[in-house]
Amino acid sequence: MTNPLNLVHLWTRRRGVRRAPVVIPTTVPTTEVIFLLMRRMRGPLIVVITTFSFCTAGMMFMPGVDPQGNPHRLNVFDAFYQMTITLTTVGFTEAPHPFSYPQRMWMSMSIFLLVISWAYAIGVFFSLIQSSAFQAAVAAQRFRRQVRRLVEPFVIVAGYGDAGRIVGADLDEHYRRFVVIDKREDRVESVSSGQLSFDVPALEGDCATPAVLGMAGLGHRECEGVLALTNDDDANLAVVMATSLLRPDLPVLGRCAQQRTRTRMEHFAPASAINADDRFGDYLALSIHRPVSHQLLRWLMDNDQEQLLPARSDLAARRWLVCAEGEFGDAVLTDLAAIGVHVDLVDPAGDEPDVSGAVGFVAGTGNDTVNIAMAEHARHANPDAYLVVRQQTNAKKTLLETLQIDSVYIATELIAREVLARILTPVFWSFVEHVLTRDDQWSLQVRDHLLDRVGRRTPQREVVTLSADEAPAIAGWLRRGRVLTVGDLMRKPDDRQAMLPLAALVLIRDGEQWFMPAEDTPLAVNDQVLLVGKPTGLSQVREVCHYPATVEYLATGREVPLTWLWARLTARRRATRD
């Protein structure tokens, strides 16, 4: 068991800063349906009401006669009724008596006036409901209602591009609710057209506006975090800033492409920024300096269930060539130079680089096709070279697999992988950070242990909480003073001599965590254990948490009858013997 470390954060590390409490806005003025309706329909309604009143008043003054030939004028009610059935076109009758010629002339004129005013009002109304502003307001109202009705914890995803879709699909696969905000209509529509298990609320809007974040549930009691995943650094900074100021208790993660944006984000929320270029440079340097650690992390964080890739130990022996531009090229050059690797920066606009004497080559221009072409040239010139290819999207994944590229850098996938690791199993991210502090010898032992226990495919991960709610059988057993170890938790329920395809990475107790705990470590109530392994093994552990007889068998080896009567008799006999 390693020395315990303080578990200081789940997603982010926060520091106390004095803030003035404010009410989180939840309404954008232009999204109020009633406001838009009244503003646009005010003129037509005035015209209709004025015309109706004028025609009604005129009808009251038109002379008429009753059936006996006596003079008669319509009262207020009769005139109002007459104009109502005329305006609504439901029918016509001369009430309460047949009209005189002056009354019929006035009624004829009224019909034209009322039809014109009514047609004008209807035209304006249909023009209003077909306008983009009104439809956006209706969508916003519907979105606000959907968010208010959420009764499960959810995450706000600001930006539903490539990274947002990957994160959303994985959240849905793990039965986690989320809410989407994006400026582009096609991305918002893709949420409803996507194959998701849940009805995901989605809004077309500017996530940089605090009121839009409020509409998305920033102030909702079930909101458990915010993800800023747009392609705009300023928008992501605004989301991080708004979340940190309005809901300092919520974790927030923000994507950024520029170093200055990262610095500004961390002023509001330390450890919240994810710079894909920096991350890639760190991982590339790790693959050269500590290849086994890089191999282990890449294997554990790969959500595609890929096989364990081989690790090369000769990548620091000779020079590297980096054909890149902008901040990406500078970041890679800086990270490799920091670990003592000789790096030559090649101008992408020049001729094909000479990679014959290089141990590694990075094709990192902004053009996906050019990068693949340069990688193919490098493969022919130096078959043993370690090839790294940068891609903007995953559209050419098949070509990259055919070329057997050693490392493919796709910013959106790297960001999505880290975000998912930090929000689905925050404890796992603490393990990732711990690996970065250990040497390759320690990583080698961990890797071999995991391969022996779970096989070569990327294991799934799950945190088992030994509480009365989530693991009543185990919690009850431990409360009685009984012993259950980490190894017992991973035994097969039908044969305790055999082990499930699982391994324990982290044990958390009272805010402290131990990495790679020994199997003879005793467990306690409310402990959290991060297990990795095959899905069948994880599902069996979840079932064990609810069966006291199985827990006793795993801990002691005694087979306990499962019926209630035999369980009571056995317990009484055991108590008497003790």
C-alpha positions in Angstrom: 0.0 0.0 0.0 1.4 3.4 -0.9 1.4 6.4 1.3 -2.0 8.0 1.5 -2.6 11.2 -0.4 -5.2 13.8 0.2 -8.1 13.6 -2.2 -8.3 17.3 -2.8 -10.5 17.3 -5.9 -12.7 15.3 -8.1 -12.8 17.2 -11.3 -10.9 20.4 -10.4 -8.9 21.9 -7.6 -10.5 25.0 -6.2 -9.3 27.7 -3.9 -11.4 29.9 -1.7 -12.1 33.4 -3.1 -14.6 35.9 -1.7 -17.6 36.3 -4.0 -20.8 38.3 -3.7 -23.9 36.1 -3.9 -26.1 36.8 -6.9 -29.2 35.3 -8.4 -28.4 33.2 -11.5 -30.4 34.6 -14.5 -32.6 32.1 -16.3 -34.4 34.3 -18.8 -33.2 36.0 -22.0 -35.6 38.9 -22.9 -35.8 38.0 -26.6 -36.9 34.4 -25.7 -40.1 35.3 -23.9 -43.0 34.1 -26.1 -45.6 36.3 -24.5 -43.4 39.4 -24.9 -42.8 38.7 -28.6 -46.5 38.0 -29.2 -47.7 41.1 -27.5 -45.1 43.3 -29.2 -45.8 42.1 -32.7 -49.6 41.7 -32.3 -50.2 45.0 -30.5 -50.9 47.0 -33.7 -53.2 44.4 -35.4 -55.2 43.9 -32.1 -55.7 47.7 -31.8 -56.9 47.8 -35.4 -59.3 44.9 -34.9 -60.7 46.2 -31.6 -61.0 49.8 -32.9 -62.8 48.5 -36.1 -65.1 46.3 -34.0 -66.0 49.0 -31.6 -66.7 51.5 -34.4 -69.0 49.1 -36.2 -70.8 48.1 -33.0 -71.4 51.7 -32.0 -72.6 52.6 -35.5 -75.0 49.7 -35.6 -76.6 50.9 -32.3 -77.4 54.2 -34.0 -78.9 52.9 -37.2 -82.7 53.3 -37.3 -84.8 50.1 -37.6 -88.4 48.9 -37.1 -89.9 46.0 -35.2 -92.4 43.5 -36.6 -95.3 45.9 -35.7 -93.7 48.7 -37.6 -92.6 50.7 -34.6 -89.1 52.5 -34.6 -86.4 50.3 -33.0 -82.7 50.5 -32.4 -80.4 47.7 -31.4 -79.2 47.7 -27.8 -75.5 47.2 -26.8 -75.8 43.4 -26.5 -77.6 42.9 -29.8 -75.1 45.1 -31.7 -72.2 43.3 -30.0 -73.7 39.9 -30.9 -74.3 41.0 -34.5 -70.7 42.2 -35.0 -69.3 39.1 -33.2 -70.9 36.6 -35.5 -69.9 38.8 -38.5 -66.3 39.1 -37.4 -65.9 35.4 -36.7 -67.7 34.4 -39.9 -69.7 31.7 -38.1 -72.9 32.7 -39.8 -75.2 35.6 -40.2 -78.8 36.4 -39.1 -80.7 39.7 -38.6 -81.4 39.7 -34.9 -83.6 40.4 -33.0 -85.7 41.7 -36.0 -85.2 41.9 -39.7 -82.9 44.9 -40.5 -84.0 48.1 -42.2 -82.2 49.4 -45.2 -79.9 51.8 -43.2 -79.0 48.9 -40.9 -78.2 46.6 -43.9 -76.1 49.3 -45.5 -74.1 49.8 -42.3 -73.8 46.0 -41.9 -72.4 45.7 -45.4 -69.8 48.3 -44.8 -68.9 46.7 -41.4 -68.4 43.3 -43.1 -65.7 44.8 -45.4 -64.1 46.7 -42.5 -64.0 43.7 -40.2 -62.8 41.2 -42.9 -59.9 43.6 -43.8 -58.9 44.1 -40.2 -59.2 40.4 -39.3 -57.2 39.4 -42.4 -54.5 41.9 -41.4 -54.3 40.5 -37.9 -54.2 36.9 -39.1 -51.5 37.7 -41.6 -49.3 39.3 -39.0 -49.9 36.4 -36.6 -48.8 33.8 -39.2 -45.9 35.9 -40.1 -44.9 36.0 -36.5 -45.1 32.3 -35.8 -43.1 31.5 -38.9 -40.3 34.0 -37.9 -37.0 32.6 -36.6 -37.3 34.8 -33.5 -40.6 33.4 -32.5 -39.6 29.8 -33.1 -36.4 30.3 -31.1 -38.5 31.7 -28.3 -40.8 28.7 -28.3 -37.8 26.4 -28.4 -36.3 28.2 -25.5 -39.5 27.9 -23.5 -39.7 24.2 -24.2 -36.0 23.8 -23.3 -36.5 25.7 -20.0 -39.4 23.4 -19.1 -37.4 20.2 -19.9 -34.5 21.4 -17.8 -36.8 22.3 -14.8 -38.3 18.8 -14.9 -35.0 17.0 -14.7 -34.9 15.0 -11.4 -31.6 13.2 -12.0 -28.0 14.6 -11.8 -27.0 16.1 -15.2 -24.0 17.8 -16.8 -24.2 20.9 -19.0 -22.4 20.4 -22.3 -21.6 23.7 -24.0 -20.6 22.9 -27.5 -21.8 19.9 -29.4 -19.1 19.5 -32.0 -16.9 16.5 -32.4 -15.7 16.5 -28.8 -19.2 17.2 -27.5 -20.8 14.4 -29.5 -18.2 11.9 -28.2 -18.7 13.0 -24.7 -22.5 13.0 -25.0 -22.6 9.5 -26.6 -20.4 8.1 -23.8 -22.4 9.8 -21.1 -25.6 8.3 -22.6 -24.0 4.9 -22.7 -23.3 5.2 -19.0 -26.8 6.4 -18.3 -25.7 9.9 -17.3 -28.0 12.8 -18.2 -26.8 15.9 -19.9 -28.0 19.2 -21.4 -26.7 20.7 -24.7 -26.1 24.3 -25.7 -24.7 25.1 -29.2 -24.8 28.1 -31.5 -25.3 26.0 -34.6 -28.8 24.8 -35.5 -27.6 21.6 -37.2 -25.7 20.5 -34.1 -28.8 21.1 -31.9 -31.0 19.1 -34.3 -28.4 16.3 -34.3 -29.1 15.8 -30.6 -32.7 14.7 -31.3 -31.8 12.8 -34.4 -29.0 10.9 -32.7 -29.4 7.4 -31.2 -29.5 8.4 -27.6 -31.3 6.5 -24.8 -32.6 9.7 -23.1 -34.5 12.7 -24.3 -31.7 15.3 -24.2 -32.7 19.0 -23.8 -30.9 21.0 -26.4 -30.9 24.7 -27.1 -29.5 26.8 -29.9 -27.9 29.7 -28.1 -24.8 31.5 -27.0 -23.3 29.6 -24.1 -21.1 32.7 -23.3 -24.3 34.4 -22.0 -24.9 33.7 -18.3 -28.7 33.7 -18.8 -28.3 30.9 -21.4 -26.3 28.9 -18.9 -29.0 29.6 -16.3 -31.7 28.4 -18.7 -29.5 25.2 -19.2 -29.7 24.5 -15.5 -26.6 26.2 -14.0 -28.7 27.0 -10.9 -30.5 23.7 -10.9 -30.1 21.6 -7.7 -29.3 18.5 -9.8 -26.6 20.1 -12.0 -23.3 18.4 -11.2 -20.9 20.1 -13.6 -20.3 22.1 -16.7 -18.2 21.2 -19.8 -17.1 24.0 -22.2 -16.3 22.2 -25.4 -16.8 24.7 -28.2 -14.2 25.6 -30.8 -14.1 29.2 -29.5 -11.6 29.9 -26.7 -13.4 33.1 -25.7 -16.7 31.3 -25.4 -15.1 28.5 -23.3 -13.5 31.1 -21.1 -16.8 32.8 -20.6 -18.4 29.5 -19.6 -15.6 28.8 -17.1 -15.8 32.3 -15.8 -19.6 32.3 -15.4 -19.6 28.9 -13.7 -16.9 29.8 -11.3 -18.5 33.0 -10.3 -22.2 32.0 -10.2 -21.8 28.4 -9.0 -18.3 28.1 -7.3 -19.4 24.7 -5.9 -19.7 23.2 -9.3 -16.8 21.6 -11.2 -16.1 22.9 -14.6 -13.8 21.8 -17.5 -12.9 24.1 -20.4 -11.3 23.4 -23.7 -8.7 25.9 -24.9 -6.3 26.2 -27.8 -4.2 29.1 -26.6 -1.9 29.2 -23.7 -3.1 32.7 -22.6 -6.7 31.3 -22.5 -5.6 28.5 -20.3 -3.9 30.9 -17.9 -7.1 33.0 -17.7 -9.3 29.9 -17.1 -7.2 28.7 -14.2 -7.4 32.1 -12.6 -11.1 31.3 -12.1 -11.0 27.5 -11.8 -7.6 25.9 -11.2 -7.0 22.7 -13.2 -10.1 23.3 -15.3 -8.4 24.0 -18.6 -7.6 21.3 -21.1 -5.2 22.3 -23.9 -5.1 19.5 -26.4 -1.8 20.6 -27.9 -0.1 20.8 -24.5 -1.6 17.4 -23.5 -0.4 15.8 -26.7 3.1 17.2 -26.1 3.1 15.8 -22.6 2.0 12.4 -23.8 4.5 12.4 -26.6 7.3 13.3 -24.2 6.0 10.6 -21.8 6.1 8.0 -24.6 9.8 8.9 -25.2 11.0 9.3 -21.7 8.9 6.7 -19.9 7.4 4.4 -22.6 5.8 1.9 -20.2 3.9 4.6 -18.3 2.7 6.0 -21.5 1.7 2.5 -22.7 -0.2 1.9 -19.5 -2.2 5.2 -19.6 -2.9 4.9 -23.3 -4.3 1.4 -22.7 -6.4 2.4 -19.7 -7.8 5.6 -21.2 -8.7 4.1 -24.6 -12.5 3.9 -24.8 -12.4 1.8 -28.0 -11.5 -1.4 -26.2 -8.2 -1.7 -28.2 -5.5 -4.2 -27.6 -2.4 -3.2 -25.5 0.0 -1.5 -27.9 3.7 -2.3 -27.7 6.1 0.2 -26.0 9.3 1.3 -27.7 12.3 2.1 -25.5 14.6 3.5 -28.1 12.7 6.7 -29.0 15.2 9.0 -27.2 18.3 7.5 -28.9 18.3 9.7 -32.0 16.9 13.0 -33.3 13.2 13.7 -34.0 11.7 15.7 -36.9 8.7 17.8 -36.3 6.9 19.2 -39.4 4.3 21.5 -37.9 3.4 25.2 -37.5 1.9 27.6 -35.1 1.4 26.9 -31.4 1.1 23.1 -32.0 4.6 23.0 -33.4 6.0 25.2 -30.6 4.3 23.1 -27.9 5.7 19.8 -29.3 9.2 21.3 -29.8 9.2 22.7 -26.2 8.0 19.4 -24.6 10.5 17.3 -26.4 13.4 19.6 -25.8 12.5 19.7 -22.1 13.3 16.0 -21.7 16.6 16.3 -23.6 15.5 15.0 -27.0 17.2 16.5 -30.1 14.5 17.9 -32.2 14.6 19.6 -35.7 11.7 21.7 -36.8 10.9 21.4 -40.5 9.1 24.0 -42.5 5.8 22.5 -43.9 6.0 24.7 -46.9 9.4 23.2 -47.9 10.4 20.0 -49.6 9.7 16.5 -48.1 11.8 16.2 -45.0 14.7 13.7 -44.8 13.8 11.2 -42.1 16.4 8.6 -42.9 18.4 9.3 -39.7 15.5 10.1 -37.4 13.9 7.9 -34.8 10.6 9.7 -34.9 8.6 12.0 -37.2 5.7 14.2 -36.3 3.4 15.3 -39.3 1.6 18.1 -37.6 0.4 20.6 -40.3 -3.2 21.8 -40.3 -4.0 19.7 -43.4 -5.1 16.1 -42.7 -4.3 14.9 -46.3 -0.8 16.4 -46.3 0.0 14.9 -42.9 -1.0 11.4 -44.1 1.0 11.9 -47.3 4.1 12.9 -45.3 3.7 10.0 -43.0 3.6 7.6 -46.0 6.8 9.2 -47.4 8.5 8.9 -44.0 7.4 5.2 -43.8 9.1 4.4 -47.1 12.2 6.4 -46.3 12.6 5.0 -42.8 10.4 1.9 -42.0 11.5 1.9 -38.3 10.6 5.5 -37.6 8.0 6.2 -35.0 5.2 8.1 -36.9 2.9 10.6 -35.3 0.2 12.1 -37.4 -2.0 15.0 -36.5 -5.7 15.0 -37.8 -8.4 17.6 -37.4 -11.2 15.0 -37.6 -11.6 11.2 -37.5 -12.9 11.1 -41.1 -9.7 9.3 -42.4 -9.5 6.7 -39.6 -9.6 3.8 -42.0 -6.6 5.2 -43.9 -4.6 5.7 -40.7 -5.3 2.1 -39.6 -4.1 0.8 -43.0 -0.9 2.8 -42.7 -0.3 1.5 -39.1 0.5 4.9 -37.7 2.1 4.6 -34.3 0.3 7.6 -32.8 -2.6 9.6 -34.1 -3.3 13.0 -32.6 -6.9 14.2 -32.9 -7.6 17.1 -30.6 -11.3 16.5 -30.1 -10.8 12.8 -29.2 -8.0 13.6 -26.8 -10.1 16.2 -25.1 -13.2 13.9 -25.0 -11.1 11.0 -23.5 -9.8 13.2 -20.7 -13.2 14.8 -20.0 -14.8 11.4 -19.8 -12.1 10.1 -17.5 -12.5 13.0 -15.2 -16.3 13.1 -15.0 -17.3 9.5 -15.2 -14.8 8.2 -12.7 -13.0 11.1 -11.1 -11.1 8.7 -8.9 -9.6 7.2 -12.0 -8.2 10.6 -13.0 -6.4 10.8 -9.7 -4.8 7.5 -10.6 -3.7 8.9 -14.0 -2.1 11.8 -12.2 -0.4 9.4 -9.8 1.1 7.4 -12.7 2.7 10.6 -14.0 4.6 10.9 -10.8 5.9 7.3 -10.8 8.8 5.7 -12.7 8.6 3.1 -15.4 9.5 0.3 -13.1 6.4 0.9 -11.0 4.2 1.2 -14.2 5.7 -2.1 -15.4 4.6 -3.9 -12.3 1.1 -2.4 -12.5 0.9 -3.2 -16.2 1.9 -6.9 -15.7 -0.5 -7.2 -12.8 -3.4 -5.9 -14.9 -2.5 -8.1 -17.8 -2.5 -11.1 -15.6 -5.8 -10.3 -14.0 -7.9 -8.7 -16.8 -6.3 -9.6 -20.1 -4.9 -7.5 -22.9 -8.1 -5.6 -23.9 -8.8 -2.2 -22.4 -10.7 -2.8 -19.1 -13.8 -1.1 -18.1 -13.7 0.8 -14.8 -16.2 1.3 -12.0 -16.2 2.8 -8.5 -17.8 0.5 -5.8 -19.0 2.4 -2.8 -19.5 0.3 0.3 -22.3 2.3 1.8 -25.7 1.1 3.2 -27.4 2.4 0.1 -25.2 1.0 -2.7 -23.8 -2.1 -1.0 -26.1 -3.0 1.9 -24.9 -6.6 2.3 -21.2 -5.6 2.5 -22.0 -2.6 4.8 -24.0 -4.8 7.1 -21.2 -7.4 7.3 -18.6 -4.8 8.1 -20.8 -3.1 10.7 -20.9 -6.3 12.7 -17.2 -6.2 13.0 -16.5 -8.8 10.4 -13.5 -8.7 8.0 -13.7 -8.4 4.2 -10.6 -7.6 2.3 -10.0 -6.1 -1.1 -9.1 -9.5 -2.5 -12.4 -11.0 -1.1 -14.3 -8.4 -3.0 -12.8 -9.7 -6.3 -13.4 -13.4 -5.7 -15.9 -15.4 -7.7 -19.3 -15.7 -5.9 -19.6 -19.4 -6.8 -16.0 -20.4 -6.2 -14.0 -18.1 -3.8 -10.8 -20.0 -4.7 -10.9 -18.3 -8.1 -10.6 -14.6 -8.8 -12.8 -12.5 -11.0 -11.1 -10.7 -14.0 -10.7 -7.6 -11.9 -8.0 -5.5 -10.3 -8.2 -2.7 -7.7 -6.5 0.6 -8.7 -7.5 2.9 -5.9 -9.0 2.6 -2.4 -10.5 5.8 -0.8 -11.2 6.1 2.9 -12.1 9.3 4.8 -10.8 11.5 2.0 -7.5 9.7 1.7 -6.6 7.4 -1.2 -4.2 4.4 -1.7 -3.1 3.4 -5.1 -2.8 -0.3 -6.0 -3.9 -1.5 -2.6 -2.8 -5.0 -1.5 -5.5 -7.7 -1.7 -5.2 -8.4 2.0 -6.2 -4.8 2.9 -9.3 -4.8 5.1 -12.3 -2.8 3.9 -14.4 -0.4 6.0 -17.9 1.0 5.7 -18.2 3.8 3.1 -14.9 2.9 1.4 -14.7 3.5 -2.3 -12.8 1.0 -4.5 -11.9 1.7 -8.1 -12.1 -1.6 -9.9 -11.1 -2.2 -13.5 -11.7 -5.3 -15.5 -14.1 -7.2 -17.7 -17.8 -6.2 -17.7 -18.8 -9.7 -16.4 -16.6 -9.3 -13.3 -17.9 -5.8 -12.6 -21.6 -6.9 -12.8 -20.9 -9.8 -10.4 -19.4 -7.5 -7.9 -22.5 -5.3 -8.1 -24.7 -8.3 -7.4 -22.6 -9.4 -4.4 -23.2 -6.0 -2.8 -26.8 -7.0 -2.2 -26.5 -10.7 -1.0 -25.4 -11.2 2.6 -25.0 -14.9 2.1 -22.6 -14.4 -0.8 -20.6 -11.8 1.2 -20.2 -14.3 4.1 -19.1 -17.0 1.7 -16.5 -14.7 0.1 -15.2 -13.6 3.5 -15.1 -16.9 5.3 -15.7 -19.7 2.9 -18.8 -20.9 4.7 -21.7 -21.6 2.4 -24.8 -20.1 4.0 -28.3 -21.3 3.1 -30.2 -18.8 1.1 -33.7 -19.4 2.5 -34.9 -17.2 5.4 -35.7 -20.1 7.8 -32.3 -21.8 7.3 -30.5 -18.5 7.6 -32.1 -17.8 10.9 -31.5 -21.3 12.3 -27.9 -21.2 11.1 -27.3 -17.8 12.6 -28.8 -18.9 16.0 -26.6 -22.0 16.0 -23.5 -20.0 15.1 -24.3 -17.5 17.9 -24.7 -20.3 20.5 -21.4 -21.9 19.4 -19.6 -18.6 19.7 
